Structures are given as C-alpha cells and as structure tokens.
Amino acid sequence: MSLIPPWLRPPRVRERLASYHLRPDVLDAAAAMASDQRSDIYVVRLEAALTDSETVLRMMDGRHARVMGLLVLTSERIHFRSRRRTGPNFSVPLEEVRAIETYTRRSTGTVRIITPYGSLTVDQILGRQGEMLAADAQATIRGEPLPERDPLRLLAKLRLLRDSGAISAAEFEIRTSAIWREI
C-alpha cells in the first residue's frame, strides 16, 4: 500500500499509455525507461516504425545530431527516432553493428554505435541506460538471453509487485534503494 493518496499520485507509465493499446513489448520498454510523460507521444509514434517480426528490448531518451529523440534497441536493429518530423533518424541492423562504445559521466551517458559505414553518437542519456543498451545489444547479437540484473527491469517488476499488493511500500522502498545504489 502506498503512503501517497491515490488522488495525489501521478499516473504511472502503463496507466498513461493504456488508452493507446500499445504492443506489450513497447509498453514494457516504456515502463522500464527513465523518463516522464513528455516522452509518451513519441513512444506511441514509435510503434508505427516497428515491424511485426521485431521485439522492442529497450528504449531511452537521447540526443543525436543535436536533436532529442528515442533510441530503441529491438531484436533486429538499433533505431533512433527524432522528436522532430524532419529530424535526423537512423536505423542500423544488428548484423551491421561492429561495436558499441558507452561512456557515463555524472548523471548522463553517451552511446557510440560503430558500423562499416561510420559511427553514430547518441548523448544526453539519463543514468547508465546507455551501458545497459550496449550490454543488451551485444547479448542479442551473440544470441544470448538478456542479463538478469538489469536495474530498470528489476525496478519495473518491483513496481508491479507493490501495485498488486504482493510487497509493502516499505519493502518496495528498501529494495529500490538497494538497486539505485548499484546504478
């Protein structure tokens, strides 16, 4: 049970996006993303750019070529979708990714995707989400299952447990503080 009354609690990601009837993989990735409601409309628009055969594994806000947008890892590619209608977008099939370099300084990170045709850089990524995307992309390229100790996925699972009443608000706070210390 939450200590915050329901009428004061801001809606959660799943609640905000429920009316759009998004695919479960898109909804899961959006719920695990460190973001706020300003990104919701871009998550909704992302679904039109996805194929039926690909699964969204991770997404995050970031900046490419000085334009903010969504950086998305799917089972088939790494995709950047600009918030501007005519902004810079890219889509790189995973088989063309030669390397992924990440760098986190203070509270923001940078991801550099190296392909045979050059490199693409996305910066202003909150926290260590870029490092998690790189680890997930490398595991996907190698055909391995995704790492179990993904902090954002663990936080999303804990939120579901708290919301369902399986764990108390106090236990939720204890577990999340431990996860945040690792990040």
LUMGUKOL-783841 format. One record per atom (N, C-alpha, C): x, y, z; atom name; residue in one letter; residue number from 0. Coordinates in Angstrom, 1 decimal. Example, Ala and Ser with C-alpha at 12.3 -4.5 7.8 and 13.67 -1.06 7.14 Angstrom:
<atoms>
     px     py     pz site code pos
   13.2   -5.7    7.8    N    A   0
   12.3   -4.5    7.8   CA    A   0
   13.2   -3.3    7.8    C    A   0
   12.8   -2.2    7.1    N    S   1
   13.7   -1.1    7.1   CA    S   1
   12.9    0.0    7.9    C    S   1
</atoms>
This chain:
<atoms>
     px     py     pz site code pos
    0.8   -1.2    0.0    N    M   0
    0.0    0.0    0.0   CA    M   0
    0.9    1.2    0.0    C    M   0
    0.6    2.2   -0.8    N    S   1
    1.4    3.4   -1.0   CA    S   1
    1.0    4.4    0.1    C    S   1
    2.0    5.1    0.5    N    L   2
    1.8    6.2    1.5   CA    L   2
    1.2    7.4    0.9    C    L   2
    1.2    7.5   -0.4    N    I   3
    0.7    8.7   -1.1   CA    I   3
   -0.8    8.4   -1.5    C    I   3
   -1.7    9.3   -1.1    N    P   4
   -3.1    9.0   -1.5   CA    P   4
   -3.2    8.9   -3.0    C    P   4
   -4.1    8.1   -3.5    N    P   5
   -4.3    7.9   -5.0   CA    P   5
   -4.5    9.1   -5.8    C    P   5
   -5.3   10.1   -5.2    N    W   6
   -5.6   11.3   -5.9   CA    W   6
   -4.4   12.2   -6.1    C    W   6
   -3.3   12.0   -5.2    N    L   7
   -2.1   12.8   -5.3   CA    L   7
   -1.0   12.2   -6.1    C    L   7
   -1.1   10.9   -6.3    N    R   8
   -0.1   10.1   -7.0   CA    R   8
   -0.2   10.3   -8.5    C    R   8
    0.9   10.7   -9.1    N    P   9
    0.9   10.9  -10.6   CA    P   9
    0.7    9.5  -11.3    C    P   9
    0.0    9.5  -12.4    N    P  10
   -0.2    8.2  -13.1   CA    P  10
    1.1    7.6  -13.5    C    P  10
    1.2    6.3  -13.5    N    R  11
    2.3    5.5  -13.9   CA    R  11
    2.3    5.4  -15.4    C    R  11
    3.5    5.0  -15.9    N    V  12
    3.6    4.9  -17.4   CA    V  12
    2.6    4.0  -18.0    C    V  12
    2.3    2.8  -17.5    N    R  13
    1.3    1.9  -18.0   CA    R  13
   -0.1    2.5  -18.0    C    R  13
   -0.4    3.3  -16.9    N    E  14
   -1.7    4.0  -16.8   CA    E  14
   -1.8    5.1  -17.9    C    E  14
   -0.7    5.8  -18.1    N    R  15
   -0.7    6.9  -19.0   CA    R  15
   -0.9    6.4  -20.5    C    R  15
   -0.3    5.3  -20.8    N    L  16
   -0.3    4.7  -22.1   CA    L  16
   -1.4    3.7  -22.4    C    L  16
   -2.2    3.4  -21.4    N    A  17
   -3.2    2.3  -21.6   CA    A  17
   -4.2    2.6  -22.7    C    A  17
   -4.6    3.9  -22.8    N    S  18
   -5.6    4.2  -23.9   CA    S  18
   -5.1    4.1  -25.3    C    S  18
   -3.8    3.9  -25.5    N    Y  19
   -3.2    3.8  -26.8   CA    Y  19
   -3.1    2.3  -27.3    C    Y  19
   -3.3    1.4  -26.4    N    H  20
   -3.3   -0.1  -26.8   CA    H  20
   -2.1   -0.4  -27.5    C    H  20
   -0.9   -0.1  -26.9    N    L  21
    0.4   -0.4  -27.4   CA    L  21
    0.7   -1.9  -27.3    C    L  21
    1.6   -2.4  -28.2    N    R  22
    2.1   -3.7  -28.1   CA    R  22
    2.8   -4.0  -26.7    C    R  22
    2.7   -5.2  -26.2    N    P  23
    3.2   -5.4  -24.8   CA    P  23
    4.7   -5.1  -24.8    C    P  23
    5.5   -5.4  -25.8    N    D  24
    7.0   -5.2  -25.8   CA    D  24
    7.3   -3.7  -25.7    C    D  24
    6.5   -2.9  -26.4    N    V  25
    6.7   -1.4  -26.4   CA    V  25
    6.3   -0.9  -25.0    C    V  25
    5.2   -1.4  -24.5    N    L  26
    4.8   -0.9  -23.2   CA    L  26
    5.8   -1.3  -22.1    C    L  26
    6.3   -2.5  -22.1    N    D  27
    7.3   -3.0  -21.2   CA    D  27
    8.6   -2.1  -21.2    C    D  27
    9.1   -1.8  -22.5    N    A  28
   10.3   -1.0  -22.6   CA    A  28
   10.0    0.4  -22.1    C    A  28
    8.8    1.0  -22.4    N    A  29
    8.5    2.3  -22.0   CA    A  29
    8.4    2.4  -20.4    C    A  29
    7.9    1.3  -19.8    N    A  30
    7.8    1.3  -18.4   CA    A  30
    9.1    1.2  -17.7    C    A  30
   10.1    0.6  -18.4    N    A  31
   11.4    0.4  -17.8   CA    A  31
   12.3    1.6  -18.1    C    A  31
   11.9    2.6  -19.0    N    M  32
   12.7    3.7  -19.4   CA    M  32
   12.7    4.8  -18.3    C    M  32
   13.8    5.4  -18.0    N    A  33
   13.9    6.5  -17.1   CA    A  33
   13.5    7.8  -17.8    C    A  33
   12.2    8.1  -17.7    N    S  34
   11.7    9.2  -18.5   CA    S  34
   10.4    9.7  -17.8    C    S  34
    9.7   10.7  -18.4    N    D  35
    8.5   11.2  -17.8   CA    D  35
    7.4   11.3  -19.0    C    D  35
    6.3   11.9  -18.7    N    Q  36
    5.2   11.9  -19.6   CA    Q  36
    5.5   12.7  -20.9    C    Q  36
    6.5   13.5  -21.0    N    R  37
    6.9   14.2  -22.2   CA    R  37
    7.3   13.3  -23.3    C    R  37
    7.7   12.1  -23.0    N    S  38
    8.1   11.1  -24.0   CA    S  38
    7.0   10.2  -24.5    C    S  38
    5.8   10.3  -23.8    N    D  39
    4.7    9.3  -24.1   CA    D  39
    4.3    9.4  -25.6    C    D  39
    4.1   10.6  -26.1    N    I  40
    3.7   10.7  -27.5   CA    I  40
    4.7   10.1  -28.5    C    I  40
    5.9   10.2  -28.2    N    Y  41
    7.0    9.7  -29.1   CA    Y  41
    7.0    8.1  -29.0    C    Y  41
    6.7    7.6  -27.8    N    V  42
    6.6    6.1  -27.7   CA    V  42
    5.4    5.6  -28.5    C    V  42
    4.3    6.4  -28.5    N    V  43
    3.2    6.0  -29.2   CA    V  43
    3.5    6.0  -30.7    C    V  43
    4.2    7.1  -31.2    N    R  44
    4.5    7.2  -32.6   CA    R  44
    5.5    6.2  -33.0    C    R  44
    6.4    5.7  -32.1    N    L  45
    7.4    4.7  -32.4   CA    L  45
    6.8    3.4  -33.0    C    L  45
    5.6    3.0  -32.5    N    E  46
    5.0    1.7  -32.9   CA    E  46
    4.8    1.7  -34.4    C    E  46
    4.5    2.8  -35.0    N    A  47
    4.3    2.8  -36.5   CA    A  47
    5.6    2.4  -37.2    C    A  47
    6.7    2.7  -36.6    N    A  48
    8.0    2.4  -37.3   CA    A  48
    8.5    1.0  -37.1    C    A  48
    7.8    0.2  -36.3    N    L  49
    8.3   -1.2  -36.0   CA    L  49
    7.6   -2.2  -36.9    C    L  49
    8.3   -3.3  -37.2    N    T  50
    7.8   -4.4  -38.0   CA    T  50
    7.2   -5.4  -37.0    C    T  50
    6.3   -6.3  -37.6    N    D  51
    5.7   -7.3  -36.7   CA    D  51
    6.7   -8.3  -36.2    C    D  51
    7.8   -8.5  -37.0    N    S  52
    8.8   -9.5  -36.6   CA    S  52
    9.8   -9.1  -35.5    C    S  52
    9.9   -7.8  -35.2    N    E  53
   10.9   -7.3  -34.2   CA    E  53
   10.2   -7.1  -32.9    C    E  53
   11.0   -7.3  -31.8    N    T  54
   10.6   -7.0  -30.5   CA    T  54
   11.4   -5.9  -29.9    C    T  54
   10.7   -5.0  -29.2    N    V  55
   11.5   -3.9  -28.6   CA    V  55
   12.0   -4.4  -27.2    C    V  55
   13.4   -4.3  -27.1    N    L  56
   14.1   -4.8  -25.9   CA    L  56
   14.3   -3.6  -24.9    C    L  56
   14.6   -2.5  -25.4    N    R  57
   15.0   -1.3  -24.6   CA    R  57
   14.8    0.0  -25.3    C    R  57
   14.4    1.0  -24.6    N    M  58
   14.3    2.3  -25.3   CA    M  58
   14.7    3.4  -24.2    C    M  58
   15.1    4.5  -24.7    N    M  59
   15.5    5.6  -23.9   CA    M  59
   15.5    6.9  -24.6    C    M  59
   15.4    8.0  -23.9    N    D  60
   15.6    9.3  -24.5   CA    D  60
   17.0    9.6  -24.7    C    D  60
   17.4   10.3  -25.8    N    G  61
   18.7   10.7  -26.0   CA    G  61
   18.8   11.8  -27.1    C    G  61
   20.0   12.2  -27.4    N    R  62
   20.2   13.3  -28.4   CA    R  62
   21.1   12.8  -29.5    C    R  62
   20.7   12.9  -30.7    N    H  63
   21.6   12.6  -31.9   CA    H  63
   21.6   13.8  -32.8    C    H  63
   22.7   14.3  -33.2    N    A  64
   22.9   15.4  -34.1   CA    A  64
   22.1   16.6  -33.6    C    A  64
   22.3   16.8  -32.2    N    R  65
   21.7   17.9  -31.5   CA    R  65
   20.1   18.0  -31.5    C    R  65
   19.5   16.8  -31.7    N    V  66
   18.1   16.7  -31.7   CA    V  66
   17.7   15.6  -30.8    C    V  66
   16.8   15.8  -29.9    N    M  67
   16.3   14.8  -29.0   CA    M  67
   15.4   13.8  -29.7    C    M  67
   15.4   12.6  -29.2    N    G  68
   14.5   11.6  -29.7   CA    G  68
   14.6   10.3  -28.9    C    G  68
   14.1    9.2  -29.4    N    L  69
   14.1    7.9  -28.8   CA    L  69
   15.2    7.0  -29.4    C    L  69
   16.0    6.5  -28.6    N    L  70
   17.0    5.4  -29.0   CA    L  70
   16.4    4.1  -28.6    C    L  70
   16.2    3.2  -29.6    N    V  71
   15.4    2.0  -29.4   CA    V  71
   16.3    0.8  -29.8    C    V  71
   16.4   -0.2  -29.0    N    L  72
   17.0   -1.5  -29.3   CA    L  72
   15.9   -2.5  -29.5    C    L  72
   15.9   -3.1  -30.7    N    T  73
   14.9   -4.1  -31.0   CA    T  73
   15.7   -5.4  -31.2    C    T  73
   15.0   -6.5  -31.4    N    S  74
   15.6   -7.8  -31.7   CA    S  74
   16.3   -7.8  -33.0    C    S  74
   16.1   -6.8  -33.9    N    E  75
   16.7   -6.8  -35.2   CA    E  75
   17.6   -5.6  -35.5    C    E  75
   17.4   -4.5  -34.8    N    R  76
   18.1   -3.3  -35.1   CA    R  76
   18.2   -2.3  -33.9    C    R  76
   19.1   -1.3  -34.1    N    I  77
   19.1   -0.1  -33.2   CA    I  77
   18.6    1.0  -34.0    C    I  77
   17.6    1.7  -33.5    N    H  78
   16.8    2.7  -34.2   CA    H  78
   16.8    4.0  -33.4    C    H  78
   17.0    5.1  -34.0    N    F  79
   16.8    6.4  -33.4   CA    F  79
   15.7    7.1  -34.2    C    F  79
   14.7    7.6  -33.4    N    R  80
   13.6    8.3  -34.0   CA    R  80
   13.6    9.7  -33.4    C    R  80
   13.8   10.7  -34.2    N    S  81
   13.8   12.1  -33.7   CA    S  81
   12.4   12.6  -33.3    C    S  81
   12.4   13.5  -32.4    N    R  82
   11.2   14.1  -32.0   CA    R  82
   10.7   15.1  -33.0    C    R  82
   11.6   15.6  -33.9    N    R  83
   11.1   16.5  -34.9   CA    R  83
   10.7   15.7  -36.1    C    R  83
    9.7   16.2  -36.9    N    R  84
    9.2   15.4  -38.0   CA    R  84
   10.3   15.3  -39.1    C    R  84
   11.2   16.3  -39.3    N    T  85
   12.2   16.2  -40.3   CA    T  85
   13.6   16.1  -39.7    C    T  85
   13.6   15.6  -38.4    N    G  86
   14.9   15.5  -37.7   CA    G  86
   15.7   14.3  -38.2    C    G  86
   16.9   14.2  -37.7    N    P  87
   17.8   13.1  -38.0   CA    P  87
   17.3   11.7  -37.4    C    P  87
   17.1   10.7  -38.2    N    N  88
   16.7    9.4  -37.8   CA    N  88
   17.8    8.4  -38.4    C    N  88
   17.9    7.3  -37.7    N    F  89
   18.8    6.2  -38.2   CA    F  89
   18.2    4.9  -37.8    C    F  89
   18.6    3.9  -38.6    N    S  90
   18.2    2.5  -38.2   CA    S  90
   19.4    1.6  -38.7    C    S  90
   20.0    0.9  -37.8    N    V  91
   21.1    0.1  -38.1   CA    V  91
   20.8   -1.4  -37.7    C    V  91
   20.8   -2.3  -38.7    N    P  92
   20.5   -3.7  -38.4   CA    P  92
   21.6   -4.2  -37.5    C    P  92
   21.3   -5.1  -36.5    N    L  93
   22.3   -5.5  -35.6   CA    L  93
   23.4   -6.3  -36.2    C    L  93
   23.2   -6.9  -37.4    N    E  94
   24.3   -7.6  -38.0   CA    E  94
   25.4   -6.6  -38.6    C    E  94
   25.0   -5.3  -38.7    N    E  95
   26.0   -4.3  -39.2   CA    E  95
   26.7   -3.6  -38.1    C    E  95
   26.3   -3.9  -36.9    N    V  96
   27.0   -3.2  -35.7   CA    V  96
   28.3   -3.9  -35.5    C    V  96
   29.4   -3.1  -35.6    N    R  97
   30.7   -3.6  -35.4   CA    R  97
   31.1   -3.5  -33.9    C    R  97
   30.7   -2.4  -33.3    N    A  98
   31.0   -2.2  -31.8   CA    A  98
   30.0   -1.2  -31.3    C    A  98
   29.9   -1.2  -30.0    N    I  99
   29.1   -0.2  -29.3   CA    I  99
   29.9    0.3  -28.1    C    I  99
   30.2    1.6  -28.1    N    E 100
   31.0    2.1  -27.0   CA    E 100
   30.1    3.0  -26.2    C    E 100
   30.3    2.9  -24.9    N    T 101
   29.5    3.7  -24.0   CA    T 101
   30.4    4.5  -23.0    C    T 101
   29.8    5.6  -22.6    N    Y 102
   30.6    6.4  -21.6   CA    Y 102
   29.5    7.1  -20.7    C    Y 102
   29.7    7.0  -19.4    N    T 103
   28.8    7.7  -18.5   CA    T 103
   29.6    8.6  -17.6    C    T 103
   29.1    9.8  -17.5    N    R 104
   29.8   10.8  -16.7   CA    R 104
   28.7   11.5  -15.9    C    R 104
   28.9   11.5  -14.6    N    R 105
   27.9   12.1  -13.7   CA    R 105
   26.6   11.4  -13.9    C    R 105
   25.6   12.1  -14.4    N    S 106
   24.3   11.6  -14.5   CA    S 106
   23.8   11.3  -15.9    C    S 106
   24.7   11.6  -16.9    N    T 107
   24.3   11.3  -18.3   CA    T 107
   25.3   10.4  -19.0    C    T 107
   24.9    9.8  -20.0    N    G 108
   25.7    8.9  -20.8   CA    G 108
   25.7    9.1  -22.3    C    G 108
   26.6    8.5  -23.0    N    T 109
   26.8    8.6  -24.4   CA    T 109
   26.9    7.2  -25.0    C    T 109
   26.3    6.9  -26.1    N    V 110
   26.4    5.7  -26.8   CA    V 110
   27.0    6.0  -28.2    C    V 110
   28.0    5.3  -28.6    N    R 111
   28.6    5.4  -30.0   CA    R 111
   28.4    4.0  -30.6    C    R 111
   27.7    4.0  -31.7    N    I 112
   27.4    2.8  -32.5   CA    I 112
   28.4    2.8  -33.7    C    I 112
   29.2    1.9  -33.8    N    I 113
   30.2    1.8  -34.9   CA    I 113
   29.7    0.8  -35.9    C    I 113
   29.6    1.2  -37.2    N    T 114
   29.2    0.4  -38.3   CA    T 114
   30.2    0.4  -39.4    C    T 114
   30.1   -0.4  -40.4    N    P 115
   31.1   -0.3  -41.5   CA    P 115
   31.1    1.0  -42.2    C    P 115
   30.0    1.7  -42.1    N    Y 116
   29.8    3.0  -42.8   CA    Y 116
   30.1    4.2  -42.0    C    Y 116
   30.6    4.1  -40.7    N    G 117
   30.9    5.2  -39.9   CA    G 117
   30.3    5.0  -38.5    C    G 117
   30.3    6.0  -37.7    N    S 118
   29.7    5.9  -36.3   CA    S 118
   28.6    6.8  -36.1    C    S 118
   27.7    6.5  -35.2    N    L 119
   26.6    7.3  -34.8   CA    L 119
   26.6    7.5  -33.3    C    L 119
   26.4    8.7  -32.9    N    T 120
   26.6    9.0  -31.5   CA    T 120
   25.2    9.6  -30.9    C    T 120
   24.8    9.0  -29.8    N    V 121
   23.6    9.5  -29.1   CA    V 121
   24.1    9.8  -27.7    C    V 121
   23.9   11.1  -27.3    N    D 122
   24.3   11.5  -25.9   CA    D 122
   23.1   12.0  -25.1    C    D 122
   23.3   12.6  -24.0    N    Q 123
   22.3   13.1  -23.0   CA    Q 123
   21.3   12.0  -22.7    C    Q 123
   21.9   10.8  -22.4    N    I 124
   21.1    9.6  -22.0   CA    I 124
   21.1    9.6  -20.4    C    I 124
   20.0    9.5  -19.8    N    L 125
   19.9    9.6  -18.3   CA    L 125
   20.6    8.3  -17.7    C    L 125
   21.4    8.6  -16.7    N    G 126
   22.0    7.5  -15.9   CA    G 126
   22.8    6.5  -16.8    C    G 126
   22.7    5.3  -16.5    N    R 127
   23.5    4.2  -17.2   CA    R 127
   22.7    3.5  -18.2    C    R 127
   21.6    4.1  -18.7    N    Q 128
   20.8    3.4  -19.6   CA    Q 128
   21.5    3.0  -20.9    C    Q 128
   22.5    3.9  -21.3    N    G 129
   23.3    3.6  -22.5   CA    G 129
   24.1    2.4  -22.3    C    G 129
   24.7    2.2  -21.1    N    E 130
   25.5    1.0  -20.9   CA    E 130
   24.6   -0.3  -20.9    C    E 130
   23.4   -0.1  -20.4    N    M 131
   22.5   -1.3  -20.4   CA    M 131
   22.1   -1.6  -21.8    C    M 131
   21.9   -0.6  -22.7    N    L 132
   21.5   -0.8  -24.1   CA    L 132
   22.7   -1.5  -24.8    C    L 132
   23.9   -1.1  -24.5    N    A 133
   25.0   -1.7  -25.2   CA    A 133
   25.2   -3.2  -24.7    C    A 133
   25.0   -3.5  -23.5    N    A 134
   25.1   -4.9  -23.0   CA    A 134
   24.0   -5.7  -23.6    C    A 134
   22.8   -5.2  -23.6    N    D 135
   21.7   -5.9  -24.3   CA    D 135
   21.9   -6.1  -25.7    C    D 135
   22.4   -5.1  -26.4    N    A 136
   22.7   -5.3  -27.9   CA    A 136
   23.7   -6.3  -28.1    C    A 136
   24.8   -6.3  -27.4    N    Q 137
   25.9   -7.3  -27.6   CA    Q 137
   25.4   -8.7  -27.3    C    Q 137
   24.5   -8.8  -26.2    N    A 138
   24.0  -10.2  -25.9   CA    A 138
   23.0  -10.6  -27.0    C    A 138
   22.2   -9.7  -27.6    N    T 139
   21.3  -10.1  -28.6   CA    T 139
   22.1  -10.5  -29.9    C    T 139
   23.2   -9.7  -30.2    N    I 140
   24.0  -10.1  -31.4   CA    I 140
   24.6  -11.4  -31.2    C    I 140
   25.0  -11.8  -30.0    N    R 141
   25.6  -13.1  -29.8   CA    R 141
   24.6  -14.2  -29.6    C    R 141
   23.3  -13.8  -29.6    N    G 142
   22.2  -14.8  -29.4   CA    G 142
   22.1  -15.3  -28.0    C    G 142
   22.5  -14.5  -27.0    N    E 143
   22.4  -14.8  -25.6   CA    E 143
   21.1  -14.2  -25.0    C    E 143
   20.6  -14.8  -23.9    N    P 144
   19.5  -14.1  -23.3   CA    P 144
   19.9  -12.8  -22.6    C    P 144
   19.0  -11.9  -22.4    N    L 145
   19.3  -10.6  -21.8   CA    L 145
   19.8  -10.8  -20.3    C    L 145
   20.7   -9.9  -19.8    N    P 146
   21.1  -10.1  -18.5   CA    P 146
   20.0  -10.0  -17.5    C    P 146
   20.1  -10.8  -16.4    N    E 147
   19.0  -10.8  -15.4   CA    E 147
   19.1   -9.6  -14.4    C    E 147
   20.3   -9.0  -14.3    N    R 148
   20.5   -7.9  -13.3   CA    R 148
   20.3   -6.6  -13.9    C    R 148
   19.3   -6.4  -14.8    N    D 149
   19.0   -5.1  -15.4   CA    D 149
   18.2   -4.3  -14.4    C    D 149
   18.8   -3.2  -13.8    N    P 150
   18.2   -2.4  -12.8   CA    P 150
   16.8   -1.9  -13.1    C    P 150
   16.7   -1.4  -14.4    N    L 151
   15.4   -0.8  -14.7   CA    L 151
   14.3   -1.9  -14.8    C    L 151
   14.7   -3.0  -15.3    N    R 152
   13.7   -4.1  -15.4   CA    R 152
   13.3   -4.6  -13.9    C    R 152
   14.3   -4.6  -13.1    N    L 153
   14.0   -5.0  -11.7   CA    L 153
   13.1   -4.0  -11.0    C    L 153
   13.4   -2.7  -11.3    N    L 154
   12.5   -1.7  -10.7   CA    L 154
   11.1   -1.8  -11.2    C    L 154
   10.9   -2.1  -12.5    N    A 155
    9.6   -2.2  -13.1   CA    A 155
    8.9   -3.4  -12.5    C    A 155
    9.6   -4.5  -12.2    N    K 156
    9.0   -5.7  -11.6   CA    K 156
    8.6   -5.4  -10.1    C    K 156
    9.5   -4.6   -9.4    N    L 157
    9.1   -4.2   -8.1   CA    L 157
    7.9   -3.3   -8.0    C    L 157
    7.8   -2.4   -9.0    N    R 158
    6.6   -1.6   -9.0   CA    R 158
    5.3   -2.4   -9.2    C    R 158
    5.4   -3.4  -10.1    N    L 159
    4.2   -4.3  -10.3   CA    L 159
    3.9   -5.1   -9.0    C    L 159
    4.9   -5.5   -8.3    N    L 160
    4.7   -6.3   -7.1   CA    L 160
    4.0   -5.3   -6.0    C    L 160
    4.5   -4.1   -5.9    N    R 161
    3.9   -3.1   -5.0   CA    R 161
    2.5   -2.8   -5.4    C    R 161
    2.3   -2.5   -6.6    N    D 162
    0.9   -2.2   -7.1   CA    D 162
   -0.1   -3.3   -6.9    C    D 162
    0.4   -4.5   -7.0    N    S 163
   -0.5   -5.7   -6.8   CA    S 163
   -0.7   -6.0   -5.4    C    S 163
    0.1   -5.4   -4.5    N    G 164
    0.0   -5.7   -3.1   CA    G 164
    0.8   -6.8   -2.6    C    G 164
    1.6   -7.4   -3.4    N    A 165
    2.5   -8.6   -3.1   CA    A 165
    3.6   -8.1   -2.1    C    A 165
    4.1   -6.9   -2.2    N    I 166
    5.0   -6.4   -1.2   CA    I 166
    4.5   -5.1   -0.7    C    I 166
    5.0   -4.7    0.5    N    S 167
    4.5   -3.4    1.1   CA    S 167
    5.3   -2.3    0.5    C    S 167
    4.8   -1.1    0.8    N    A 168
    5.5    0.1    0.3   CA    A 168
    6.9    0.2    1.0    C    A 168
    7.0   -0.2    2.3    N    A 169
    8.3   -0.1    3.0   CA    A 169
    9.3   -1.1    2.3    C    A 169
    8.8   -2.3    2.0    N    E 170
    9.7   -3.2    1.4   CA    E 170
   10.1   -2.8    0.0    C    E 170
    9.2   -2.2   -0.7    N    F 171
    9.5   -1.6   -2.0   CA    F 171
   10.6   -0.5   -1.9    C    F 171
   10.5    0.4   -1.0    N    E 172
   11.5    1.4   -0.8   CA    E 172
   12.9    0.8   -0.4    C    E 172
   12.9   -0.2    0.4    N    I 173
   14.2   -0.8    0.8   CA    I 173
   14.8   -1.5   -0.4    C    I 173
   14.0   -2.2   -1.2    N    R 174
   14.6   -2.9   -2.4   CA    R 174
   15.0   -1.9   -3.5    C    R 174
   14.2   -0.9   -3.7    N    T 175
   14.6    0.1   -4.7   CA    T 175
   15.8    0.9   -4.3    C    T 175
   16.0    1.2   -3.1    N    S 176
   17.2    2.0   -2.6   CA    S 176
   18.4    1.1   -2.9    C    S 176
   18.3   -0.2   -2.7    N    A 177
   19.5   -1.1   -2.9   CA    A 177
   19.8   -1.1   -4.4    C    A 177
   18.8   -1.1   -5.3    N    I 178
   19.0   -1.2   -6.7   CA    I 178
   19.6    0.2   -7.2    C    I 178
   19.1    1.3   -6.7    N    W 179
   19.7    2.6   -7.0   CA    W 179
   21.1    2.8   -6.6    C    W 179
   21.5    2.2   -5.5    N    R 180
   22.9    2.2   -5.1   CA    R 180
   23.8    1.5   -6.1    C    R 180
   23.3    0.5   -6.8    N    E 181
   24.1   -0.3   -7.8   CA    E 181
   24.2    0.5   -9.1    C    E 181
   23.2    1.4   -9.4    N    I 182
   23.3    2.2  -10.6   CA    I 182
   24.2    3.3  -10.4    C    I 182
</atoms>
